[in-house]
Every structure is written in C-alpha cells, then in structure tokens.
C-alpha cells in the first residue's frame, strides 16, 4: 500500500524533519537549565557568585529554542495531516474503485457491511498509522536515543538506571501488544457485523414496521453492539495496564536519580543543576517510551486494518475483460447449450439452455418463481459467466468482449428499481449524461412516467430521496424504465420491470415501446401472461430448463407448463390487455 504514498513522500519526510527539530529543541533545554542553575544561580566556577547576565542570556536563548521547537511542531503537524489525509483519500478511492469493479459473487462474499467498514473505519486506521509513523515514531525514538545519550553525557553512572528501567518497560510493552494485537481484527469484524445490521434495518425499515419487529431488531442490534463493546473493553482493559506500570517505573527511576545524584553531589562529583537536567532527560526518555506504548496500539490496529484493505485491493474481479474485436452492434443474442450455477452453490440453476433472439425481436421469458429467468438474462451482460456452453451477442462470445463495450450495447431494467439520491432528470440520464431535456422527457413519455413527473413540485428537477424512497414502487419502476430507454443500446432487457405497473399502464408502455424502439432487441421477463402474450416469441422456463418456445397461440397448443400458467392467471375472464 506504500504506492499510494508515492506522491506524498516529500510531505512525510518534511514532517519527520520538523519533528527532529522539535525534539532537538526539547533535548537542548535541560542542558541550558543545567547551566542556569549551576553557573547562573549557584555561581559554580565563579566563586559561588550568581551570574544574572548569564541567567538572562540563557533565558532568552531558551525562549528562542522553545519558540523554534513550537514552530517546528506546528509545521510537523500541518505536513503530517496533509500527508495523512491525502494518503487516506488515495487508499479510499483505490478501494472504492476496486469494489465497484468486483463481480457480484465477490461483493456478496465480502458483504456490504464489511466493505463499508473497510472503506471507512479501516482506511481511517491506516491513515492514523501513517501519521503516527511519521510523527509519533520519530518523536519516541528521538527521545529514547537522544535522551539516553544526553543523560549519559551528564554522568555515566546513570547508565545503571537506564539499563534497568528501559528493558522493564520494553518487556511490558511487548507483552501487552502481543496479547492485544489479535483483538483488533476481531474488533473490526464485529464492527462489520454491526454495520450490516444497521444497513439492513435502514434498507428494510418498511418491513420492520409492517411486521412490528422493532423489538426484535433492537435486540439484534443490541447483541451486535454488545459484542463490539465487549471486545473494545477487553482491548482497553489490557492497554490500561501500560500507563500505571510505566508511571511506577518512571517514579522509581526518578527516586534512583535523586539518590544517586545526591550521593555524587555530596562527594563533589556532580552539581545540583545536573541532577535537575538528569531528571528531565529521564522523564523525556520514559515519557517517550510511554508514547511508544500508545503508538503500538495504533500500529497494531493500523496493521490489522491494512491487512483487511489489502484483501480488497488484491481481489481481482472474477469477470475479466475479453480481448476480442467486437462486431458492429445489431442486437442478435444466442444461448448455446448453456448451463449455470452460482459460484457459492453447486445446485444447477440453468441446464442446457439454447435459443436465439434476432435483431429487433421482442422475446418474452416466463416461468414460475425460482425457475432461473433472472439468472438467464444476467449471463448476457456477464454479471456472471456460464458454467457450460456459451452466450453470444452479434455472433461473438460475450466472454471475448471488453466489458464496457458489451455492457454499452445492453440497457438493463433490474428486477429491483435502484434510484440514487439526485434529481429525477439525473437518474434518468445516468446512462446518457449528455442527453438533452427533450430526449429525457421523450424516454419518460414512453415509460409512462412523464405525467407523474410533471406533477412533482419541481418536475424533472425534483430531488429523489435515497434509494428513491420518496416515490411509489410504480413510479420508481417507470423512472428506471425511462433510464434504460434513454441509453442508446441495441439490446433492452426488462427483468420483471413492469411488475409494479397496472395492466392499463403496462399495455400503454408496451405499445409506446414497440413504436419508439422498433429495431432494438427486447427481452422481457414477466410473471403475468398479459405481459408476454403479445411478444414475437415466448420462452417458457421450468426448473432451469426450456419447456417451450413459440408464440402465445403455439404454446397454448403445445406447452403444458404455459397452459398451466395461463389457466392459473387468466382463466375465468380476466383482462387480456
């Protein structure tokens, strides 16, 4: 993941340099304080006469050093945040780009909740990791190494204190980090689960309310939230051991410095100001190590999140571009002995399907629920690939097409009408962003949507709520149909796209479609006989196999499955519109 930092290395290096300057300023101050006390106040080396001029000069110098260190710290913080935020943005964009190019089975394997967590929380953790490595790690190591050198330069006898205190703290840090690190992956997984529950309930709020399941869903959320809290508490409790233990060592080391220093002062081997400097250096060393302990928490969590992000970034889309040269668009479709099952389930969905659709033909597909109708048409734009056989568009295997070229030839109305939180006009024009207002309105008229759109407060500029929830099911479906009609495509697929329309509206749409798009190949999946009986040909699917192909009249004579569907729906005088 370092490649996403490539553009921002100068910022990271600059931040580290400014941090070095800030720490150097901190390390320089105890030495000046030692001179102020020993030479300026106590007058050592000056017949025990205070030297106020030296105190003033060193005081001014200390102020300048403090200001310089403060400015360096500010610059370090600015550069670190610019670098960290931009790096996080690059990783987030890369993850999102990979997610939207993953195949359906891959996004289902990750789960929507997990992908949301990874692109939000995990990216934030990795961003914090970089910022801490740039700033915190430099500060900690500088205090540990520079402070130790400065302390030993005062008196080598202090080495015994460092030799005892530092290993004790390092052992504690290593143990706590070793015990805590595995929990961070568990923590993120439980955050995945909680996000999934939240997402499901927001998306399915109508179901929850309709079935009065608020208590059940609250209990489900409480369980996932409690599991998350339990893991967080376990992490925090383990980390809580760090600071008290380190404070004990810091205080004991301070006492040891005072005892050792007092003895050496009494023996005339050390001055009081030197003890003050030694205590300050020792405090910097041990506080740096305390920061290091906190830093390891961020590092552990950041590395756990980085691993989860790498899983996304390393996932190659299961559906890859073909390398063939596409023929001229015409709209011909052929299924040649196609069999299919979903990647995570070996149960056959389609078995030995063969049929053709000629350019401009209106081909309908009907069958019972779960018979494989939607799975069949999803093979045309390569949402999934066949297990056996092949699907061709204009005579070329769909697996040989560049994906963008293949999908640009196909306009698809999904079974579930997905709209975005933008205006009606922008939703319709998704497949043709440069479409004129006249073209947008023409597509809406064919889809029988213009009348209700013009009745909206701002007509085509009316904002739609998230997922189109401010519209009825039939309105959403008609906007989705208009969106598909506006896109210039040689193949139109309607996956049960008129199920929310009444028979009269559907008939008006069918007539308008036939007149407006005569040369476009149309595949329509439907549950109602009235939706398909006017098609040029009808394919009857039963338990994943072709049970019959022909016109309505021919199937009424030859296909028992079709006759059963007809009798169950229309026998008894229902409208055949």
C-alpha positions as CSV (number, residue, x, y, z in Angstrom):
1,X,0.0,0.0,0.0
2,X,3.0,2.3,0.0
3,X,2.4,3.1,-3.7
4,X,-0.4,5.3,-2.6
5,X,2.1,7.3,-0.6
6,X,4.4,7.9,-3.6
7,X,3.1,11.4,-4.3
8,X,3.3,12.5,-0.7
9,X,6.8,11.2,0.4
10,X,8.2,14.8,0.4
11,X,5.5,15.8,2.9
12,X,6.2,12.8,5.1
13,X,9.9,13.4,5.1
14,X,9.4,17.1,5.7
15,X,7.2,16.3,8.7
16,X,9.8,13.9,10.1
17,X,12.5,16.6,9.8
18,X,10.4,19.1,11.6
19,X,9.8,16.6,14.3
20,X,13.5,16.0,14.7
21,X,14.0,19.8,15.1
22,X,11.2,19.9,17.7
23,X,12.7,17.0,19.7
24,X,16.2,18.5,19.5
25,X,14.8,21.7,21.0
26,X,13.3,19.7,23.8
27,X,16.6,17.9,24.4
28,X,18.6,21.1,24.3
29,X,16.6,22.8,27.1
30,X,17.7,20.7,30.1
31,X,21.4,21.5,29.2
32,X,20.6,25.2,29.3
33,X,18.7,24.8,32.5
34,X,21.7,23.0,34.0
35,X,23.9,26.0,33.1
36,X,21.4,28.4,34.5
37,X,21.3,26.6,37.9
38,X,25.0,25.7,38.2
39,X,26.6,28.7,36.8
40,X,24.0,31.4,36.8
41,X,22.3,30.8,40.1
42,X,24.8,28.8,42.2
43,X,27.8,30.6,40.6
44,X,29.8,27.4,40.3
45,X,33.1,28.3,38.6
46,X,32.5,32.0,39.6
47,X,33.5,31.8,43.3
48,X,29.8,30.9,44.1
49,X,28.6,34.3,42.9
50,X,25.4,34.3,40.9
51,X,25.7,35.5,37.3
52,X,22.5,37.3,36.4
53,X,23.7,38.2,33.0
54,X,24.2,34.6,32.2
55,X,20.8,33.7,33.5
56,X,19.2,36.4,31.3
57,X,21.2,35.4,28.2
58,X,20.4,31.7,28.7
59,X,16.8,32.5,29.5
60,X,16.4,34.4,26.2
61,X,18.1,31.6,24.4
62,X,15.7,29.1,26.0
63,X,12.7,31.2,24.9
64,X,14.0,31.3,21.3
65,X,14.6,27.5,21.4
66,X,11.1,26.9,22.7
67,X,9.6,29.1,20.0
68,X,11.7,27.4,17.4
69,X,10.6,24.0,18.7
70,X,7.0,25.1,18.8
71,X,7.1,26.3,15.2
72,X,8.7,23.1,14.1
73,X,6.0,21.1,15.9
74,X,3.3,23.2,14.2
75,X,4.9,22.6,10.8
76,X,5.2,18.9,11.6
77,X,1.6,18.7,12.5
78,X,0.5,20.5,9.3
79,X,2.6,18.4,7.0
80,X,1.6,15.2,8.8
81,X,-2.1,15.9,8.5
82,X,-1.8,17.0,4.8
83,X,0.1,13.8,4.1
84,X,-2.1,11.5,6.1
85,X,-5.4,12.9,4.8
86,X,-4.3,12.7,1.2
87,X,-2.9,9.2,1.6
88,X,-6.2,8.1,3.2
89,X,-8.0,9.7,0.3
90,X,-5.9,7.8,-2.2
91,X,-6.4,4.5,-0.4
92,X,-10.1,5.1,-0.1
93,X,-10.5,5.9,-3.8
94,X,-8.5,2.9,-4.7
95,X,-10.7,0.6,-2.5
96,X,-13.9,2.1,-3.9
97,X,-12.6,1.7,-7.5
98,X,-11.8,-1.9,-6.8
99,X,-15.2,-2.5,-5.1
100,X,-17.3,-1.2,-7.9
101,X,-15.3,-3.4,-10.4
102,X,-15.7,-6.6,-8.3
103,X,-18.1,-9.2,-9.6
104,X,-21.3,-9.9,-7.8
105,X,-20.1,-13.0,-6.1
106,X,-17.1,-11.2,-4.7
107,X,-19.1,-8.3,-3.2
108,X,-21.5,-10.9,-1.7
109,X,-18.6,-12.8,-0.2
110,X,-17.2,-9.7,1.5
111,X,-20.7,-8.4,2.4
112,X,-21.9,-4.8,2.1
113,X,-21.4,-4.1,5.8
114,X,-17.8,-5.3,5.7
115,X,-17.0,-3.3,2.6
116,X,-18.4,-0.2,4.2
117,X,-16.3,-0.7,7.3
118,X,-13.2,-1.3,5.3
119,X,-13.6,1.8,3.2
120,X,-14.4,4.0,6.2
121,X,-13.1,2.7,9.6
122,X,-10.2,0.7,8.2
123,X,-8.9,3.5,5.9
124,X,-9.0,5.8,8.9
125,X,-7.0,3.4,11.0
126,X,-4.4,3.1,8.2
127,X,-4.3,6.9,7.8
128,X,-3.7,7.2,11.6
129,X,-0.9,4.5,11.3
130,X,0.9,6.7,8.7
131,X,0.5,9.8,10.7
132,X,1.8,8.1,13.9
133,X,4.7,6.6,12.0
134,X,5.6,10.0,10.5
135,X,5.3,11.9,13.8
136,X,5.0,9.7,16.8
137,X,7.6,7.1,15.9
138,X,10.2,9.8,15.2
139,X,9.4,11.6,18.4
140,X,9.6,8.4,20.5
141,X,12.8,7.1,19.1
142,X,14.5,10.5,19.3
143,X,13.5,10.9,22.9
144,X,14.7,7.3,23.7
145,X,18.0,7.5,21.8
146,X,18.8,11.2,22.1
147,X,17.6,11.4,25.7
148,X,19.7,8.4,26.7
149,X,22.8,9.9,25.0
150,X,22.2,13.2,26.7
151,X,21.6,11.6,30.1
152,X,24.8,9.5,29.9
153,X,26.7,12.6,28.8
154,X,25.8,14.2,32.1
155,X,27.2,11.2,34.1
156,X,27.9,7.6,33.1
157,X,26.6,6.4,36.4
158,X,23.1,7.0,35.2
159,X,23.5,4.1,32.8
160,X,22.6,1.7,35.5
161,X,19.2,3.3,35.9
162,X,18.5,3.2,32.2
163,X,19.7,-0.4,31.9
164,X,17.1,-1.4,34.4
165,X,14.1,0.9,33.6
166,X,14.2,0.7,29.8
167,X,14.2,-3.2,29.4
168,X,11.4,-3.4,32.0
169,X,9.2,-1.0,30.0
170,X,10.0,-2.7,26.7
171,X,9.1,-6.1,28.1
172,X,5.8,-4.8,29.3
173,X,5.0,-3.1,26.0
174,X,5.9,-6.3,24.1
175,X,3.7,-8.4,26.3
176,X,0.7,-6.1,26.2
177,X,0.9,-5.6,22.4
178,X,1.3,-9.4,21.9
179,X,-1.8,-10.0,23.9
180,X,-3.8,-7.2,22.4
181,X,-3.0,-7.3,18.7
182,X,-5.2,-10.3,17.7
183,X,-8.2,-8.5,19.2
184,X,-8.1,-5.6,16.6
185,X,-9.1,-7.9,13.7
186,X,-11.9,-9.3,15.9
187,X,-12.9,-5.7,16.7
188,X,-13.2,-4.7,13.0
189,X,-15.1,-7.9,12.2
190,X,-17.7,-7.1,14.9
191,X,-17.9,-3.5,13.5
192,X,-18.6,-5.2,10.1
193,X,-21.5,-7.1,11.7
194,X,-22.9,-4.0,13.4
195,X,-22.8,-2.0,10.2
196,X,-24.5,-4.9,8.3
197,X,-27.4,-4.9,10.9
198,X,-27.7,-1.1,10.6
199,X,-27.7,-1.2,6.8
200,X,-30.3,-4.0,6.7
201,X,-32.6,-2.2,9.1
202,X,-32.4,1.2,7.3
203,X,-33.0,-0.5,3.9
204,X,-35.8,-2.7,5.3
205,X,-37.4,-0.3,7.7
206,X,-40.8,-0.7,6.0
207,X,-40.7,-4.5,6.6
208,X,-39.7,-3.9,10.2
209,X,-42.6,-1.6,10.8
210,X,-45.1,-3.6,8.8
211,X,-44.4,-6.7,10.8
212,X,-43.9,-4.8,14.1
213,X,-40.4,-6.2,14.6
214,X,-38.9,-3.1,16.2
215,X,-38.2,-5.0,19.4
216,X,-36.6,-7.9,17.6
217,X,-34.3,-5.7,15.5
218,X,-33.4,-3.6,18.5
219,X,-32.4,-6.8,20.3
220,X,-30.4,-7.9,17.3
221,X,-28.6,-4.6,17.2
222,X,-28.0,-4.7,21.0
223,X,-26.4,-8.1,20.6
224,X,-24.0,-7.0,17.9
225,X,-23.3,-3.7,19.7
226,X,-22.7,-5.5,23.0
227,X,-20.3,-7.9,21.2
228,X,-18.4,-4.9,19.8
229,X,-18.3,-3.2,23.2
230,X,-17.1,-6.4,24.9
231,X,-14.2,-6.6,22.5
232,X,-13.4,-2.9,22.9
233,X,-13.4,-3.2,26.6
234,X,-11.1,-6.2,26.5
235,X,-8.7,-4.1,24.4
236,X,-8.9,-1.1,26.6
237,X,-8.5,-3.1,29.9
238,X,-5.4,-4.8,28.6
239,X,-4.0,-1.4,27.5
240,X,-4.9,0.1,30.8
241,X,-2.1,-1.8,32.4
242,X,0.5,0.1,30.5
243,X,0.4,3.6,32.0
244,X,0.2,2.7,35.7
245,X,3.1,0.3,35.4
246,X,5.2,2.8,33.4
247,X,4.4,5.5,35.9
248,X,5.7,3.3,38.7
249,X,8.9,2.7,36.8
250,X,9.2,6.5,36.0
251,X,8.8,7.4,39.6
252,X,11.2,4.7,40.9
253,X,13.8,5.8,38.3
254,X,13.4,9.4,39.4
255,X,14.0,8.4,43.0
256,X,17.0,6.5,41.9
257,X,18.4,9.5,40.1
258,X,17.8,11.7,43.1
259,X,19.5,9.2,45.5
260,X,22.4,8.6,43.1
261,X,22.8,12.3,42.3
262,X,22.6,13.3,46.0
263,X,25.4,11.0,46.8
264,X,27.6,12.3,44.0
265,X,26.7,16.0,44.8
266,X,27.8,15.2,48.4
267,X,31.0,13.8,47.1
268,X,31.6,16.8,45.0
269,X,31.3,14.9,41.7
270,X,28.1,16.4,40.5
271,X,26.3,19.8,40.7
272,X,22.6,20.2,41.6
273,X,21.7,21.6,38.2
274,X,23.0,18.4,36.7
275,X,20.5,16.4,38.8
276,X,17.7,18.6,37.5
277,X,18.8,18.0,33.9
278,X,19.1,14.3,34.6
279,X,15.6,14.1,36.0
280,X,14.3,16.0,32.9
281,X,16.1,13.7,30.5
282,X,14.9,10.6,32.3
283,X,11.4,11.9,32.2
284,X,11.7,12.5,28.5
285,X,13.1,9.0,27.9
286,X,10.4,7.3,29.9
287,X,7.6,9.5,28.6
288,X,8.8,8.8,25.1
289,X,8.5,5.1,25.8
290,X,5.1,5.7,27.2
291,X,4.2,7.4,23.9
292,X,5.7,4.4,22.2
293,X,3.4,2.1,24.1
294,X,0.4,4.1,23.0
295,X,1.8,4.2,19.5
296,X,2.0,0.4,19.3
297,X,-1.8,0.3,20.0
298,X,-2.3,2.5,16.9
299,X,0.2,0.4,14.9
300,X,-1.4,-2.9,15.8
301,X,-4.8,-1.6,14.9
302,X,-3.5,0.0,11.8
303,X,-1.7,-3.1,10.6
304,X,-4.9,-5.2,11.2
305,X,-6.9,-2.7,9.1
306,X,-4.2,-2.6,6.4
307,X,-4.5,-6.4,6.1
308,X,-8.2,-6.1,5.6
309,X,-7.8,-3.3,3.0
310,X,-5.2,-5.4,1.1
311,X,-7.8,-8.2,0.8
312,X,-10.0,-5.8,-1.1
313,X,-7.2,-4.3,-3.2
314,X,-5.8,-7.7,-4.0
315,X,-9.1,-9.1,-5.1
316,X,-9.0,-9.4,-8.9
317,X,-12.5,-9.2,-10.5
318,X,-13.8,-12.7,-11.3
319,X,-15.2,-11.3,-14.5
320,X,-12.3,-10.1,-16.6
321,X,-12.3,-8.1,-19.9
322,X,-12.2,-10.0,-23.1
323,X,-9.7,-9.2,-25.8
324,X,-11.7,-9.7,-28.9
325,X,-12.7,-7.1,-31.5
326,X,-16.4,-6.5,-31.2
327,X,-18.6,-6.7,-34.4
328,X,-21.0,-3.9,-35.4
329,X,-23.9,-3.7,-32.9
330,X,-27.1,-5.4,-34.2
331,X,-28.8,-6.9,-31.2
332,X,-28.6,-10.6,-32.1
333,X,-28.4,-13.0,-29.0
334,X,-27.8,-16.7,-28.9
335,X,-27.6,-19.2,-26.0
336,X,-25.8,-22.4,-27.0
337,X,-26.3,-25.3,-24.6
338,X,-25.8,-23.0,-21.5
339,X,-25.7,-24.4,-18.0
340,X,-25.1,-22.4,-14.9
341,X,-24.9,-22.5,-11.1
342,X,-23.9,-19.8,-8.7
343,X,-20.3,-19.7,-7.6
344,X,-21.1,-20.5,-3.9
345,X,-23.6,-23.2,-4.7
346,X,-23.3,-26.2,-6.9
347,X,-27.0,-26.7,-7.3
348,X,-27.9,-26.2,-11.0
349,X,-29.9,-23.1,-11.9
350,X,-29.9,-23.5,-15.7
351,X,-29.4,-26.7,-17.6
352,X,-28.7,-26.9,-21.4
353,X,-30.4,-23.7,-22.4
354,X,-30.4,-23.0,-26.2
355,X,-32.3,-20.3,-28.1
356,X,-31.7,-17.2,-30.3
357,X,-33.1,-13.7,-30.5
358,X,-33.0,-11.9,-33.8
359,X,-32.2,-8.2,-34.1
360,X,-35.3,-6.2,-33.3
361,X,-37.2,-9.2,-32.0
362,X,-39.4,-8.9,-28.9
363,X,-38.7,-12.1,-26.9
364,X,-40.5,-12.7,-23.6
365,X,-39.4,-15.1,-20.9
366,X,-41.9,-16.6,-18.4
367,X,-41.8,-19.2,-15.7
368,X,-42.6,-19.9,-12.1
369,X,-40.7,-18.1,-9.3
370,X,-37.2,-19.6,-8.9
371,X,-37.2,-21.2,-12.3
372,X,-34.0,-19.3,-13.4
373,X,-35.4,-16.5,-15.5
374,X,-33.3,-13.6,-14.0
375,X,-30.2,-15.8,-13.8
376,X,-30.6,-16.4,-17.5
377,X,-30.6,-12.8,-18.6
378,X,-27.8,-11.9,-16.2
379,X,-25.5,-14.0,-18.3
380,X,-25.9,-11.7,-21.3
381,X,-24.1,-8.6,-19.8
382,X,-21.7,-11.0,-17.9
383,X,-22.9,-10.3,-14.4
384,X,-22.0,-14.0,-14.1
385,X,-20.3,-16.4,-16.5
386,X,-21.7,-19.6,-17.8
387,X,-20.5,-22.9,-16.4
388,X,-21.1,-24.8,-19.7
389,X,-21.9,-23.6,-23.2
390,X,-21.7,-20.0,-24.3
391,X,-23.7,-16.8,-24.8
392,X,-23.1,-14.7,-27.9
393,X,-24.1,-11.2,-28.8
394,X,-23.9,-10.4,-32.5
395,X,-22.2,-13.7,-33.1
396,X,-19.3,-13.1,-30.6
397,X,-18.9,-14.9,-27.3
398,X,-19.7,-12.4,-24.5
399,X,-16.5,-13.5,-22.7
400,X,-14.5,-12.2,-25.6
401,X,-15.9,-8.7,-25.4
402,X,-14.3,-5.8,-23.4
403,X,-16.8,-5.5,-20.6
404,X,-17.5,-1.8,-21.2
405,X,-18.2,-2.5,-24.9
406,X,-20.5,-5.4,-24.1
407,X,-22.5,-3.5,-21.4
408,X,-22.8,-0.4,-23.6
409,X,-24.7,-2.5,-26.1
410,X,-27.2,-3.5,-23.4
411,X,-29.7,-1.5,-21.5
412,X,-31.0,-3.3,-18.4
413,X,-34.0,-2.6,-16.1
414,X,-33.4,-4.6,-12.9
415,X,-35.9,-6.5,-11.0
416,X,-35.5,-4.1,-8.1
417,X,-35.6,-0.4,-9.2
418,X,-32.5,1.2,-7.7
419,X,-32.5,5.0,-7.8
420,X,-29.9,7.5,-6.5
421,X,-30.3,10.5,-4.2
422,X,-30.3,13.1,-7.0
423,X,-32.9,14.7,-9.3
424,X,-35.3,12.7,-11.5
425,X,-33.6,14.1,-14.5
426,X,-30.2,13.0,-13.3
427,X,-31.5,9.5,-12.5
428,X,-32.9,9.1,-16.0
429,X,-29.8,10.4,-17.7
430,X,-27.3,8.1,-15.8
431,X,-26.6,6.1,-19.0
432,X,-26.5,9.1,-21.2
433,X,-25.2,12.1,-19.2
434,X,-25.2,14.5,-22.2
435,X,-28.8,13.8,-23.1
436,X,-31.0,16.8,-23.9
437,X,-34.1,17.7,-21.8
438,X,-36.2,16.7,-24.8
439,X,-34.6,13.3,-25.1
440,X,-35.1,12.7,-21.3
441,X,-38.7,13.7,-21.5
442,X,-39.3,11.5,-24.6
443,X,-37.9,8.4,-22.7
444,X,-40.1,9.3,-19.8
445,X,-43.2,9.5,-22.0
446,X,-42.5,6.0,-23.4
447,X,-42.1,4.7,-19.9
448,X,-45.4,6.3,-18.9
449,X,-43.6,8.5,-16.4
450,X,-44.0,12.0,-17.8
451,X,-47.4,12.7,-16.3
452,X,-46.5,12.0,-12.7
453,X,-43.1,13.7,-13.1
454,X,-44.7,16.9,-14.3
455,X,-47.0,16.8,-11.3
456,X,-43.9,16.9,-8.9
457,X,-43.0,20.2,-7.2
458,X,-40.0,20.8,-9.5
459,X,-40.9,18.4,-12.2
460,X,-37.8,16.8,-13.7
461,X,-35.6,18.8,-11.2
462,X,-37.4,17.2,-8.2
463,X,-34.9,15.7,-5.8
464,X,-35.4,12.0,-5.1
465,X,-34.7,10.6,-1.6
466,X,-32.1,7.9,-1.0
467,X,-32.9,4.7,-2.9
468,X,-36.0,6.5,-4.4
469,X,-38.0,6.1,-1.2
470,X,-39.9,9.3,-1.8
471,X,-41.6,7.7,-4.7
472,X,-44.0,4.8,-5.0
473,X,-42.9,1.4,-6.4
474,X,-44.6,2.0,-9.7
475,X,-43.0,5.5,-10.0
476,X,-39.6,4.1,-9.3
477,X,-40.1,1.4,-11.8
478,X,-41.1,3.8,-14.5
479,X,-38.1,6.1,-13.9
480,X,-35.9,3.0,-14.1
481,X,-37.5,2.1,-17.4
482,X,-37.0,5.6,-18.8
483,X,-33.4,5.4,-17.7
484,X,-32.9,2.2,-19.8
485,X,-34.8,3.6,-22.8
486,X,-32.7,6.8,-22.9
487,X,-29.4,4.8,-23.1
488,X,-28.5,4.1,-26.8
489,X,-28.4,0.3,-26.8
490,X,-29.2,-2.4,-29.3
491,X,-30.5,-4.8,-26.6
492,X,-33.1,-3.9,-24.0
493,X,-33.6,-6.3,-21.0
494,X,-36.6,-5.9,-18.7
495,X,-36.2,-8.2,-15.7
496,X,-39.7,-8.3,-14.3
497,X,-39.6,-4.5,-14.8
498,X,-43.4,-3.9,-15.1
499,X,-44.5,-5.9,-12.1
500,X,-45.5,-2.7,-10.2
501,X,-47.5,-1.3,-13.1
502,X,-51.2,-1.8,-13.6
503,X,-52.4,-3.7,-16.7
504,X,-53.5,-0.5,-18.4
505,X,-50.3,1.4,-17.8
506,X,-48.3,-1.7,-18.9
507,X,-50.2,-2.0,-22.1
508,X,-49.7,1.7,-22.9
509,X,-46.0,1.3,-22.3
510,X,-45.8,-1.8,-24.4
511,X,-47.4,0.0,-27.3
512,X,-45.2,3.1,-27.0
513,X,-42.1,0.9,-26.8
514,X,-43.0,-1.0,-29.9
515,X,-43.5,2.2,-31.9
516,X,-40.5,4.1,-30.5
517,X,-37.8,1.3,-30.5
518,X,-38.7,-1.0,-33.4
519,X,-35.1,-2.0,-34.3
520,X,-34.0,-2.8,-30.7
521,X,-33.9,-6.4,-29.5
522,X,-36.1,-6.7,-26.4
523,X,-36.1,-9.4,-23.7
524,X,-38.8,-9.2,-21.2
525,X,-39.0,-11.3,-18.1
526,X,-42.5,-11.3,-16.6
527,X,-44.7,-13.2,-14.2
528,X,-48.0,-12.2,-15.9
529,X,-49.3,-13.8,-19.0
530,X,-50.8,-10.5,-20.1
531,X,-47.3,-9.0,-20.1
532,X,-45.8,-11.6,-22.6
533,X,-48.6,-12.8,-24.7
534,X,-48.1,-10.1,-27.4
535,X,-44.4,-10.9,-27.8
536,X,-43.0,-12.2,-31.1
537,X,-41.9,-15.3,-29.2
538,X,-42.1,-16.6,-25.7
539,X,-39.6,-18.8,-23.9
540,X,-41.1,-20.9,-21.1
541,X,-38.6,-21.8,-18.3
542,X,-39.4,-24.6,-15.9
543,X,-36.9,-25.7,-13.2
544,X,-33.9,-24.2,-15.1
545,X,-34.8,-25.8,-18.5
546,X,-36.6,-24.6,-21.6
547,X,-40.1,-26.1,-21.5
548,X,-41.3,-24.4,-24.7
549,X,-40.6,-21.7,-27.3
550,X,-43.1,-20.1,-29.6
551,X,-45.9,-17.6,-29.9
552,X,-48.7,-17.4,-27.4
553,X,-51.0,-19.3,-29.7
554,X,-48.5,-22.0,-30.4
555,X,-47.6,-22.5,-26.7
556,X,-51.3,-22.8,-25.8
557,X,-51.4,-25.8,-28.1
558,X,-48.0,-27.4,-27.3
559,X,-46.7,-26.4,-23.8
560,X,-48.4,-27.8,-20.7
561,X,-46.4,-25.6,-18.4
562,X,-47.5,-22.5,-20.3
563,X,-51.1,-23.7,-20.3
564,X,-51.0,-24.1,-16.5
565,X,-49.7,-20.6,-16.1
566,X,-52.4,-19.2,-18.4
567,X,-55.1,-21.1,-16.7
568,X,-54.0,-20.1,-13.2
569,X,-53.9,-16.4,-14.2
570,X,-56.4,-15.7,-16.9
571,X,-59.0,-18.5,-17.0
572,X,-62.2,-17.1,-15.8
573,X,-62.4,-13.9,-17.9
574,X,-59.6,-11.8,-16.7
575,X,-58.4,-8.9,-18.9
576,X,-56.0,-10.0,-21.7
577,X,-54.7,-6.4,-22.3
